[in-house]
Amino acid sequence: MVVTTWDKVPKESWQTYVDNHPWGSIFHTPYIFDVYDATPNFQPYAFFAIDQDGKIHGMLAGFLQTVKPGILKRISTRSVMLQSPIYSDTEALSILLSYYKQWSKGKAIYTEVRNHYVDEAYSAEFSKAGFIWEGHYNIVREMPATVEQLWKEVGRKRKDGINKAKRFSFLVCEDNSSTTIDEFYTLLSVNYKVLGLPIPEPVFFYTCIQADSSNTCKLFKLVDAGVTKIVLLSFLYRGTLYAVYIGSDQNHEFLNKRPIDVFYYEVMRWCIENGVQYFDWLGAGKPNVSYGVRDFKLQYGGELVDFGRFQFIHSPILYSLANTGFGLLRRIRRKR
């Protein structure tokens, strides 16, 4: 078995392997690779373990993200795998991790693997490769059969918010137009500036729509008196809706009407009406750390899981330097 790169594997074979693997996700697909490939400051990668007949036995995929290009690139580039690698046998995973560590040397200061499953064999291979596991929650909400059952399972606080929001005649709908992308990016930019965090350039979000040949990308928005106030960018794949980015007007008077409560309820209603089986929140914070957003998400029901994340620090010195530098950069972003 050998490892080969993304440019040497036919996309049809790549897609078929992901589609047929029990843990294959949207983040393993050629579609997501192409979206990041079109986005400045991102370099996607995908590696495949194949046998002498060209059959795929495993793959890992992710991207290099550079926060500050130019002279700071060396200390501002990280590698992220948005989901666990997928494999058919442990030999494939072992050689993939070995190959990846050699390939990524000098390219990123650290690698973060955001697991969407773990098992004993998987964890053992990552541990042997020198990766360190840390806890990190996620919530995956299995959709009930009916909207009536969804309502029964929603927590009291969310029900109160939903009932209040319904008095204001908000419109929640799916809209993949370029106008929605523009509105979304404006909202998202303001939200992430407050957090001091970077977001991809607009081309990322336009490519999500333009490169989408399978009706994968879903944009949901909430409109208040003709003005778009909330937009969620999500991906629908194999019965799961992944909530990726949300942008929201943070005006206090608007939020006091509880629009976010009804927004997620209506998105979940859409899931039930369109045969979607799971709603994946894509993160719920660290264990043993108070996190109000986690409490909010759990009010919609769902299973709290801790598959955690694996991390490998390629350069401890640069990692320490980057942590200090980007803590400062984040504070500067918030003040601008």
ZATIBA-619495 format. One record per residue (C-alpha): residue number from 1; residue in three letters; x, y, z; chain. Coordinates in Angstrom, 2 decimals. Example, Ala and Ser with C-alpha at 12.3 -4.5 7.8 and 13.67 -1.06 7.14 Angstrom:
<rs>
+-----+-----+---------+---------+---------+-------+
|   n | res |      c1 |      c2 |      c3 | chain |
+-----+-----+---------+---------+---------+-------+
|   1 | Ala |   12.30 |   -4.50 |    7.80 |     A |
|   2 | Ser |   13.67 |   -1.06 |    7.14 |     A |
+-----+-----+---------+---------+---------+-------+
</rs>
This chain:
<rs>
+-----+-----+---------+---------+---------+-------+
|   n | res |      c1 |      c2 |      c3 | chain |
+-----+-----+---------+---------+---------+-------+
|   1 | Met |    0.00 |    0.00 |    0.00 |     A |
|   2 | Val |    1.26 |    3.50 |   -0.86 |     A |
|   3 | Val |    0.10 |    7.08 |   -0.33 |     A |
|   4 | Thr |   -0.82 |    9.28 |   -3.25 |     A |
|   5 | Thr |   -1.94 |   12.91 |   -3.53 |     A |
|   6 | Trp |   -5.23 |   14.53 |   -4.50 |     A |
|   7 | Asp |   -4.14 |   15.35 |   -8.04 |     A |
|   8 | Lys |   -3.49 |   11.70 |   -8.87 |     A |
|   9 | Val |   -6.86 |   10.26 |   -7.81 |     A |
|  10 | Pro |   -9.86 |   10.59 |  -10.15 |     A |
|  11 | Lys |  -12.53 |   12.70 |   -8.49 |     A |
|  12 | Glu |  -15.15 |   10.08 |   -9.33 |     A |
|  13 | Ser |  -13.20 |    7.44 |   -7.35 |     A |
|  14 | Trp |  -12.62 |    9.93 |   -4.54 |     A |
|  15 | Gln |  -16.32 |   10.83 |   -4.32 |     A |
|  16 | Thr |  -17.39 |    7.18 |   -4.46 |     A |
|  17 | Tyr |  -15.08 |    6.21 |   -1.60 |     A |
|  18 | Val |  -16.47 |    9.00 |    0.60 |     A |
|  19 | Asp |  -20.08 |    8.25 |   -0.36 |     A |
|  20 | Asn |  -19.71 |    4.59 |    0.54 |     A |
|  21 | His |  -17.70 |    4.94 |    3.74 |     A |
|  22 | Pro |  -19.80 |    4.81 |    6.94 |     A |
|  23 | Trp |  -17.95 |    7.86 |    8.31 |     A |
|  24 | Gly |  -17.64 |    9.76 |    5.03 |     A |
|  25 | Ser |  -18.69 |   13.40 |    5.47 |     A |
|  26 | Ile |  -19.10 |   16.52 |    3.35 |     A |
|  27 | Phe |  -15.66 |   17.65 |    4.54 |     A |
|  28 | His |  -13.97 |   14.70 |    2.79 |     A |
|  29 | Thr |  -15.47 |   15.45 |   -0.62 |     A |
|  30 | Pro |  -13.89 |   16.99 |   -3.75 |     A |
|  31 | Tyr |  -16.52 |   19.75 |   -3.50 |     A |
|  32 | Ile |  -15.13 |   21.10 |   -0.23 |     A |
|  33 | Phe |  -11.58 |   20.72 |   -1.55 |     A |
|  34 | Asp |  -12.49 |   22.89 |   -4.55 |     A |
|  35 | Val |  -14.13 |   25.53 |   -2.35 |     A |
|  36 | Tyr |  -10.98 |   25.96 |   -0.25 |     A |
|  37 | Asp |   -8.78 |   25.75 |   -3.34 |     A |
|  38 | Ala |  -10.52 |   28.86 |   -4.70 |     A |
|  39 | Thr |  -10.05 |   30.80 |   -1.45 |     A |
|  40 | Pro |   -6.99 |   33.01 |   -0.79 |     A |
|  41 | Asn |   -4.83 |   32.03 |    2.19 |     A |
|  42 | Phe |   -6.12 |   28.45 |    2.18 |     A |
|  43 | Gln |   -4.30 |   25.46 |    0.69 |     A |
|  44 | Pro |   -6.40 |   22.29 |    0.76 |     A |
|  45 | Tyr |   -4.86 |   18.83 |    0.76 |     A |
|  46 | Ala |   -6.09 |   15.26 |    0.45 |     A |
|  47 | Phe |   -4.02 |   12.09 |    0.71 |     A |
|  48 | Phe |   -5.09 |    8.56 |   -0.17 |     A |
|  49 | Ala |   -3.77 |    5.13 |    0.81 |     A |
|  50 | Ile |   -4.14 |    2.90 |   -2.26 |     A |
|  51 | Asp |   -3.14 |   -0.64 |   -3.11 |     A |
|  52 | Gln |   -1.39 |   -1.91 |   -6.26 |     A |
|  53 | Asp |   -4.73 |   -2.07 |   -8.08 |     A |
|  54 | Gly |   -5.49 |    1.57 |   -7.30 |     A |
|  55 | Lys |   -8.20 |    0.75 |   -4.76 |     A |
|  56 | Ile |   -8.57 |    3.37 |   -2.01 |     A |
|  57 | His |   -8.17 |    2.05 |    1.54 |     A |
|  58 | Gly |   -8.19 |    5.36 |    3.41 |     A |
|  59 | Met |   -7.95 |    9.12 |    3.10 |     A |
|  60 | Leu |   -7.39 |   12.25 |    5.13 |     A |
|  61 | Ala |   -8.26 |   15.75 |    4.03 |     A |
|  62 | Gly |   -7.91 |   19.26 |    5.36 |     A |
|  63 | Phe |   -6.36 |   22.62 |    4.63 |     A |
|  64 | Leu |   -3.47 |   24.88 |    5.53 |     A |
|  65 | Gln |   -4.77 |   28.26 |    6.69 |     A |
|  66 | Thr |   -2.52 |   31.31 |    6.74 |     A |
|  67 | Val |   -3.84 |   34.11 |    8.95 |     A |
|  68 | Lys |   -1.12 |   36.68 |    8.12 |     A |
|  69 | Pro |    0.51 |   36.22 |    4.68 |     A |
|  70 | Gly |    3.94 |   37.61 |    3.90 |     A |
|  71 | Ile |    6.75 |   37.67 |    6.44 |     A |
|  72 | Leu |    4.47 |   36.27 |    9.17 |     A |
|  73 | Lys |    3.33 |   33.28 |    7.10 |     A |
|  74 | Arg |    5.71 |   30.88 |    8.86 |     A |
|  75 | Ile |    4.22 |   31.59 |   12.29 |     A |
|  76 | Ser |    0.62 |   32.10 |   11.20 |     A |
|  77 | Thr |   -0.14 |   28.93 |    9.25 |     A |
|  78 | Arg |   -2.00 |   26.06 |   10.84 |     A |
|  79 | Ser |   -3.38 |   22.82 |    9.44 |     A |
|  80 | Val |   -6.97 |   21.79 |   10.12 |     A |
|  81 | Met |   -8.82 |   18.57 |    9.35 |     A |
|  82 | Leu |  -12.48 |   19.41 |    9.82 |     A |
|  83 | Gln |  -13.40 |   15.74 |   10.33 |     A |
|  84 | Ser |  -11.59 |   12.52 |   11.23 |     A |
|  85 | Pro |   -9.67 |   10.69 |    8.49 |     A |
|  86 | Ile |  -11.61 |    7.74 |    7.09 |     A |
|  87 | Tyr |  -10.10 |    4.34 |    6.41 |     A |
|  88 | Ser |  -10.89 |    0.71 |    5.67 |     A |
|  89 | Asp |   -8.03 |   -0.83 |    7.67 |     A |
|  90 | Thr |   -5.56 |    0.45 |   10.25 |     A |
|  91 | Glu |   -2.55 |   -0.04 |    7.98 |     A |
|  92 | Ala |   -4.01 |    2.63 |    5.70 |     A |
|  93 | Leu |   -4.46 |    5.08 |    8.58 |     A |
|  94 | Ser |   -0.95 |    4.39 |    9.86 |     A |
|  95 | Ile |    0.79 |    5.13 |    6.58 |     A |
|  96 | Leu |   -1.42 |    8.16 |    5.95 |     A |
|  97 | Leu |   -0.43 |    9.73 |    9.29 |     A |
|  98 | Ser |    3.24 |    8.96 |    8.70 |     A |
|  99 | Tyr |    3.13 |   10.50 |    5.23 |     A |
| 100 | Tyr |    1.17 |   13.52 |    6.43 |     A |
| 101 | Lys |    3.64 |   14.34 |    9.20 |     A |
| 102 | Gln |    6.51 |   14.38 |    6.72 |     A |
| 103 | Trp |    4.55 |   16.42 |    4.18 |     A |
| 104 | Ser |    3.37 |   19.02 |    6.70 |     A |
| 105 | Lys |    6.80 |   19.58 |    8.29 |     A |
| 106 | Gly |    7.72 |   23.24 |    7.84 |     A |
| 107 | Lys |    4.29 |   24.06 |    6.40 |     A |
| 108 | Ala |    2.27 |   24.51 |    9.61 |     A |
| 109 | Ile |    3.06 |   25.24 |   13.23 |     A |
| 110 | Tyr |    0.40 |   22.78 |   14.41 |     A |
| 111 | Thr |   -2.27 |   20.40 |   13.15 |     A |
| 112 | Glu |   -5.76 |   20.11 |   14.59 |     A |
| 113 | Val |   -8.03 |   17.15 |   13.80 |     A |
| 114 | Arg |  -11.68 |   17.75 |   14.69 |     A |
| 115 | Asn |  -12.94 |   14.22 |   15.21 |     A |
| 116 | His |  -16.47 |   13.25 |   14.27 |     A |
| 117 | Tyr |  -15.91 |    9.72 |   15.58 |     A |
| 118 | Val |  -13.30 |    7.88 |   17.61 |     A |
| 119 | Asp |  -12.69 |    4.24 |   18.37 |     A |
| 120 | Glu |   -9.91 |    2.28 |   20.04 |     A |
| 121 | Ala |   -7.97 |    1.48 |   16.86 |     A |
| 122 | Tyr |   -8.27 |    5.06 |   15.55 |     A |
| 123 | Ser |   -7.07 |    6.57 |   18.83 |     A |
| 124 | Ala |   -4.19 |    4.10 |   19.06 |     A |
| 125 | Glu |   -2.86 |    5.06 |   15.62 |     A |
| 126 | Phe |   -3.00 |    8.77 |   16.40 |     A |
| 127 | Ser |   -1.27 |    8.23 |   19.73 |     A |
| 128 | Lys |    1.50 |    6.21 |   18.06 |     A |
| 129 | Ala |    1.95 |    9.08 |   15.60 |     A |
| 130 | Gly |    2.47 |   11.53 |   18.47 |     A |
| 131 | Phe |   -0.89 |   13.32 |   18.41 |     A |
| 132 | Ile |   -2.38 |   14.48 |   21.71 |     A |
| 133 | Trp |   -6.12 |   14.16 |   22.38 |     A |
| 134 | Glu |   -8.12 |   16.83 |   24.16 |     A |
| 135 | Gly |  -11.81 |   16.88 |   24.92 |     A |
| 136 | His |  -14.21 |   18.89 |   22.81 |     A |
| 137 | Tyr |  -17.99 |   18.54 |   22.72 |     A |
| 138 | Asn |  -20.35 |   18.44 |   19.79 |     A |
| 139 | Ile |  -24.12 |   18.02 |   19.55 |     A |
| 140 | Val |  -25.74 |   16.00 |   16.80 |     A |
| 141 | Arg |  -29.51 |   16.31 |   16.82 |     A |
| 142 | Glu |  -31.40 |   13.36 |   15.35 |     A |
| 143 | Met |  -34.56 |   14.71 |   13.76 |     A |
| 144 | Pro |  -37.83 |   13.26 |   15.06 |     A |
| 145 | Ala |  -40.44 |   11.95 |   12.64 |     A |
| 146 | Thr |  -42.79 |   14.93 |   13.02 |     A |
| 147 | Val |  -42.73 |   18.64 |   13.76 |     A |
| 148 | Glu |  -45.11 |   17.96 |   16.66 |     A |
| 149 | Gln |  -42.53 |   15.66 |   18.25 |     A |
| 150 | Leu |  -39.80 |   18.26 |   17.69 |     A |
| 151 | Trp |  -41.88 |   20.80 |   19.61 |     A |
| 152 | Lys |  -42.36 |   18.37 |   22.49 |     A |
| 153 | Glu |  -38.60 |   17.83 |   22.72 |     A |
| 154 | Val |  -37.64 |   21.52 |   22.66 |     A |
| 155 | Gly |  -36.72 |   22.90 |   26.08 |     A |
| 156 | Arg |  -38.96 |   25.31 |   27.96 |     A |
| 157 | Lys |  -36.66 |   28.34 |   27.55 |     A |
| 158 | Arg |  -36.53 |   27.87 |   23.78 |     A |
| 159 | Lys |  -40.30 |   27.38 |   23.60 |     A |
| 160 | Asp |  -40.80 |   30.67 |   25.43 |     A |
| 161 | Gly |  -38.44 |   32.39 |   22.99 |     A |
| 162 | Ile |  -40.07 |   30.81 |   19.94 |     A |
| 163 | Asn |  -43.54 |   31.83 |   21.09 |     A |
| 164 | Lys |  -42.35 |   35.39 |   21.68 |     A |
| 165 | Ala |  -40.62 |   35.58 |   18.28 |     A |
| 166 | Lys |  -43.74 |   34.36 |   16.47 |     A |
| 167 | Arg |  -45.50 |   37.59 |   17.48 |     A |
| 168 | Phe |  -43.17 |   39.59 |   15.22 |     A |
| 169 | Ser |  -43.92 |   37.84 |   11.89 |     A |
| 170 | Phe |  -40.33 |   36.95 |   11.04 |     A |
| 171 | Leu |  -39.84 |   35.14 |    7.75 |     A |
| 172 | Val |  -37.41 |   32.19 |    7.74 |     A |
| 173 | Cys |  -36.63 |   30.68 |    4.35 |     A |
| 174 | Glu |  -33.95 |   29.06 |    2.19 |     A |
| 175 | Asp |  -32.32 |   31.48 |   -0.27 |     A |
| 176 | Asn |  -29.09 |   30.70 |   -2.14 |     A |
| 177 | Ser |  -28.98 |   33.94 |   -4.10 |     A |
| 178 | Ser |  -25.89 |   36.11 |   -4.46 |     A |
| 179 | Thr |  -27.77 |   38.85 |   -2.60 |     A |
| 180 | Thr |  -28.04 |   36.55 |    0.41 |     A |
| 181 | Ile |  -24.28 |   35.91 |    0.25 |     A |
| 182 | Asp |  -23.67 |   39.68 |    0.32 |     A |
| 183 | Glu |  -25.99 |   40.15 |    3.29 |     A |
| 184 | Phe |  -24.50 |   37.16 |    5.06 |     A |
| 185 | Tyr |  -20.91 |   38.32 |    4.63 |     A |
| 186 | Thr |  -21.73 |   41.74 |    6.04 |     A |
| 187 | Leu |  -23.32 |   40.21 |    9.14 |     A |
| 188 | Leu |  -20.56 |   37.62 |    9.57 |     A |
| 189 | Ser |  -17.78 |   40.22 |    9.25 |     A |
| 190 | Val |  -19.25 |   42.29 |   12.08 |     A |
| 191 | Asn |  -19.74 |   39.23 |   14.31 |     A |
| 192 | Tyr |  -16.21 |   37.92 |   13.83 |     A |
| 193 | Lys |  -14.66 |   41.36 |   14.28 |     A |
| 194 | Val |  -16.22 |   41.46 |   17.76 |     A |
| 195 | Leu |  -14.70 |   38.03 |   18.43 |     A |
| 196 | Gly |  -11.34 |   39.08 |   16.99 |     A |
| 197 | Leu |  -11.34 |   36.09 |   14.62 |     A |
| 198 | Pro |  -10.59 |   35.89 |   10.89 |     A |
| 199 | Ile |  -13.05 |   34.64 |    8.28 |     A |
| 200 | Pro |  -12.46 |   33.51 |    4.70 |     A |
| 201 | Glu |  -12.68 |   36.10 |    1.95 |     A |
| 202 | Pro |  -16.03 |   36.46 |    0.13 |     A |
| 203 | Val |  -14.92 |   34.19 |   -2.71 |     A |
| 204 | Phe |  -15.16 |   31.22 |   -0.31 |     A |
| 205 | Phe |  -18.89 |   31.77 |    0.17 |     A |
| 206 | Tyr |  -19.61 |   32.51 |   -3.49 |     A |
| 207 | Thr |  -17.74 |   29.35 |   -4.48 |     A |
| 208 | Cys |  -19.87 |   27.33 |   -2.05 |     A |
| 209 | Ile |  -22.78 |   28.18 |   -4.36 |     A |
| 210 | Gln |  -21.04 |   28.29 |   -7.73 |     A |
| 211 | Ala |  -19.20 |   24.97 |   -7.34 |     A |
| 212 | Asp |  -22.26 |   23.20 |   -5.97 |     A |
| 213 | Ser |  -23.49 |   20.72 |   -8.57 |     A |
| 214 | Ser |  -25.36 |   18.51 |   -6.08 |     A |
| 215 | Asn |  -27.50 |   21.08 |   -4.21 |     A |
| 216 | Thr |  -25.28 |   20.63 |   -1.17 |     A |
| 217 | Cys |  -24.99 |   24.20 |    0.11 |     A |
| 218 | Lys |  -28.01 |   25.61 |    1.92 |     A |
| 219 | Leu |  -28.41 |   29.22 |    2.99 |     A |
| 220 | Phe |  -31.20 |   29.93 |    5.45 |     A |
| 221 | Lys |  -32.12 |   33.47 |    6.38 |     A |
| 222 | Leu |  -34.43 |   35.33 |    8.75 |     A |
| 223 | Val |  -36.05 |   38.48 |    7.38 |     A |
| 224 | Asp |  -37.46 |   41.18 |    9.64 |     A |
| 225 | Ala |  -39.63 |   43.83 |    7.96 |     A |
| 226 | Gly |  -37.93 |   43.21 |    4.62 |     A |
| 227 | Val |  -34.38 |   43.26 |    6.01 |     A |
| 228 | Thr |  -32.19 |   40.15 |    6.31 |     A |
| 229 | Lys |  -31.04 |   39.90 |    9.93 |     A |
| 230 | Ile |  -29.76 |   36.30 |   10.28 |     A |
| 231 | Val |  -28.13 |   33.96 |    7.74 |     A |
| 232 | Leu |  -26.88 |   30.40 |    8.26 |     A |
| 233 | Leu |  -24.54 |   28.74 |    5.77 |     A |
| 234 | Ser |  -24.90 |   24.96 |    5.95 |     A |
| 235 | Phe |  -24.08 |   21.84 |    3.97 |     A |
| 236 | Leu |  -26.47 |   18.95 |    3.40 |     A |
| 237 | Tyr |  -24.83 |   15.57 |    2.79 |     A |
| 238 | Arg |  -26.07 |   12.01 |    3.28 |     A |
| 239 | Gly |  -28.97 |   13.04 |    5.46 |     A |
| 240 | Thr |  -27.04 |   15.41 |    7.74 |     A |
| 241 | Leu |  -27.29 |   19.21 |    7.74 |     A |
| 242 | Tyr |  -24.00 |   20.73 |    8.96 |     A |
| 243 | Ala |  -24.32 |   24.23 |   10.49 |     A |
| 244 | Val |  -21.07 |   25.88 |    9.38 |     A |
| 245 | Tyr |  -21.28 |   29.69 |    9.71 |     A |
| 246 | Ile |  -24.01 |   31.94 |   11.10 |     A |
| 247 | Gly |  -24.15 |   35.71 |   10.83 |     A |
| 248 | Ser |  -26.61 |   37.71 |   12.92 |     A |
| 249 | Asp |  -27.59 |   41.30 |   13.56 |     A |
| 250 | Gln |  -26.54 |   41.99 |   17.15 |     A |
| 251 | Asn |  -28.85 |   44.92 |   17.79 |     A |
| 252 | His |  -30.15 |   44.50 |   21.35 |     A |
| 253 | Glu |  -33.73 |   45.51 |   20.51 |     A |
| 254 | Phe |  -33.77 |   42.97 |   17.67 |     A |
| 255 | Leu |  -32.29 |   40.14 |   19.76 |     A |
| 256 | Asn |  -34.77 |   40.83 |   22.54 |     A |
| 257 | Lys |  -37.50 |   39.62 |   20.16 |     A |
| 258 | Arg |  -35.83 |   36.17 |   20.37 |     A |
| 259 | Pro |  -35.28 |   35.75 |   16.60 |     A |
| 260 | Ile |  -32.49 |   33.19 |   16.96 |     A |
| 261 | Asp |  -34.74 |   30.90 |   18.99 |     A |
| 262 | Val |  -37.33 |   30.72 |   16.22 |     A |
| 263 | Phe |  -34.71 |   30.69 |   13.46 |     A |
| 264 | Tyr |  -33.14 |   27.38 |   14.49 |     A |
| 265 | Tyr |  -36.55 |   25.90 |   15.19 |     A |
| 266 | Glu |  -37.69 |   26.74 |   11.67 |     A |
| 267 | Val |  -34.48 |   25.32 |   10.16 |     A |
| 268 | Met |  -35.09 |   22.07 |   12.05 |     A |
| 269 | Arg |  -38.69 |   22.10 |   10.86 |     A |
| 270 | Trp |  -37.32 |   22.39 |    7.31 |     A |
| 271 | Cys |  -35.09 |   19.37 |    8.03 |     A |
| 272 | Ile |  -38.07 |   17.25 |    9.07 |     A |
| 273 | Glu |  -40.17 |   18.34 |    6.10 |     A |
| 274 | Asn |  -37.31 |   17.56 |    3.69 |     A |
| 275 | Gly |  -36.27 |   14.18 |    5.08 |     A |
| 276 | Val |  -33.05 |   15.32 |    6.75 |     A |
| 277 | Gln |  -32.08 |   12.88 |    9.51 |     A |
| 278 | Tyr |  -29.51 |   14.81 |   11.57 |     A |
| 279 | Phe |  -28.62 |   18.40 |   12.44 |     A |
| 280 | Asp |  -24.91 |   18.74 |   13.28 |     A |
| 281 | Trp |  -24.01 |   21.82 |   15.35 |     A |
| 282 | Leu |  -20.26 |   21.33 |   14.63 |     A |
| 283 | Gly |  -19.06 |   22.17 |   18.10 |     A |
| 284 | Ala |  -20.21 |   22.81 |   21.66 |     A |
| 285 | Gly |  -17.10 |   23.89 |   23.55 |     A |
| 286 | Lys |  -14.66 |   22.20 |   25.90 |     A |
| 287 | Pro |  -15.66 |   19.91 |   28.79 |     A |
| 288 | Asn |  -15.53 |   21.42 |   32.27 |     A |
| 289 | Val |  -15.70 |   24.94 |   30.79 |     A |
| 290 | Ser |  -18.92 |   26.91 |   31.15 |     A |
| 291 | Tyr |  -20.33 |   27.66 |   27.70 |     A |
| 292 | Gly |  -23.69 |   29.35 |   27.31 |     A |
| 293 | Val |  -23.93 |   28.50 |   23.61 |     A |
| 294 | Arg |  -23.80 |   24.78 |   24.51 |     A |
| 295 | Asp |  -26.74 |   25.21 |   26.89 |     A |
| 296 | Phe |  -28.65 |   27.05 |   24.17 |     A |
| 297 | Lys |  -28.05 |   24.29 |   21.60 |     A |
| 298 | Leu |  -29.00 |   21.51 |   24.01 |     A |
| 299 | Gln |  -32.42 |   23.12 |   24.47 |     A |
| 300 | Tyr |  -33.24 |   21.89 |   20.96 |     A |
| 301 | Gly |  -32.51 |   18.30 |   21.98 |     A |
| 302 | Gly |  -29.75 |   16.08 |   20.68 |     A |
| 303 | Glu |  -26.85 |   14.04 |   21.97 |     A |
| 304 | Leu |  -23.85 |   15.67 |   23.62 |     A |
| 305 | Val |  -20.77 |   13.76 |   22.47 |     A |
| 306 | Asp |  -17.08 |   14.17 |   23.19 |     A |
| 307 | Phe |  -15.06 |   12.81 |   20.27 |     A |
| 308 | Gly |  -12.50 |   15.51 |   21.04 |     A |
| 309 | Arg |   -9.68 |   16.75 |   18.89 |     A |
| 310 | Phe |   -6.21 |   15.47 |   18.14 |     A |
| 311 | Gln |   -3.39 |   17.99 |   17.97 |     A |
| 312 | Phe |    0.18 |   17.73 |   16.81 |     A |
| 313 | Ile |    2.58 |   20.62 |   17.40 |     A |
| 314 | His |    5.15 |   20.69 |   14.61 |     A |
| 315 | Ser |    7.23 |   23.52 |   16.10 |     A |
| 316 | Pro |    6.84 |   24.15 |   19.85 |     A |
| 317 | Ile |    8.84 |   27.40 |   19.73 |     A |
| 318 | Leu |    6.85 |   28.87 |   16.85 |     A |
| 319 | Tyr |    3.64 |   27.60 |   18.42 |     A |
| 320 | Ser |    4.37 |   29.46 |   21.63 |     A |
| 321 | Leu |    5.34 |   32.59 |   19.70 |     A |
| 322 | Ala |    2.20 |   32.40 |   17.58 |     A |
| 323 | Asn |   -0.07 |   31.96 |   20.60 |     A |
| 324 | Thr |    1.32 |   35.13 |   22.14 |     A |
| 325 | Gly |    1.27 |   37.08 |   18.88 |     A |
| 326 | Phe |   -2.22 |   36.11 |   17.83 |     A |
| 327 | Gly |   -3.65 |   36.78 |   21.24 |     A |
| 328 | Leu |   -2.43 |   40.36 |   20.71 |     A |
| 329 | Leu |   -3.70 |   40.42 |   17.11 |     A |
| 330 | Arg |   -7.14 |   39.27 |   18.27 |     A |
| 331 | Arg |   -7.33 |   42.12 |   20.77 |     A |
| 332 | Ile |   -6.32 |   44.60 |   18.05 |     A |
| 333 | Arg |   -9.03 |   43.28 |   15.70 |     A |
| 334 | Arg |  -11.66 |   43.79 |   18.39 |     A |
| 335 | Lys |  -10.67 |   47.45 |   18.82 |     A |
| 336 | Arg |  -10.75 |   48.37 |   15.12 |     A |
+-----+-----+---------+---------+---------+-------+
</rs>
